């Protein structure tokens, strides 16, 4: 494929330039801030080679105690609404919440934000239980090369993920996948990815870069090069002009943001919102978006929006206050 050849021959800037033109024509200049809302630190499978939760499973004696409180989850949704952030999806390890519990959480978030939510809560055959509170289902593919996938994610078969997404489509839900770069894939593995997107009718993809966690086989591996990451995103944008692309980067890799935007990203994710709000790191995100010539939807620095409690439910007040206090503490430390 031409985009793969260009990537392998270090023509990344050419890919980015073409991708940027396509993106501006198809999607315009708005960039969203996305927040994955985690439900629990427990995962019943707990054997993905890169995953932090794989290091926690042996330490968790009671999975119920690894679940977040419902009000804490809802308070986070309330603050995302105030700050103009999208909820990227609800995310939790296998076996952390039942389908009916996830449905109740999603329904309450829908009431708070007026937007149905995406789910990224593992392979499920119970999708018919969901309704208007859900907009789409995400398959945590992570790596698309079949042999590599079986080695890295032994308990999450690609076939099962694809079957779940097919069921989601039949039920009228949108379909998305997540991909982690830096796990040992090559540019030629884009052929597997593009086939999955095309054949599966995938409408959204979230790319992440490897975050090496201590205690995992990847703890001493570097995150992927910024230009490699940008080149992969650009190749996806060129091949699928209408695809929604969300890109995750970490607080120590904020310089990735500009190149990812110019490569075709619609939104940015994977930020520790309450640690970064009002800090130089949060403001750096805003600067990266500004100097990419884009319009940021959402804020990392507007305290007026943060403190607007006009719509908060009384039962969430104390939980919301805890998050706000963290942000205000950031402000006091920076002054």
WOTA-V380792 format. One record per helix or strand of 2 or more residues. SS is the DSSP state (h for helix, s for strand). FROM is the first residue (numbers start at 1). LEN is the number of residues. If there is no record, write none. Layout:
SS;FROM;LEN + SS;FROM;LEN
This chain:
h;2;7 + h;12;16 + s;30;9 + h;52;8 + h;63;4 + h;70;14 + s;86;6 + h;99;15 + s;117;4 + h;127;3 + s;134;9 + h;146;7 + h;158;13 + s;174;8 + h;187;14 + s;204;6 + h;226;14 + s;244;5 + h;251;3 + h;256;7 + s;267;3 + h;273;4 + h;280;11 + s;295;3 + h;303;4 + h;314;21
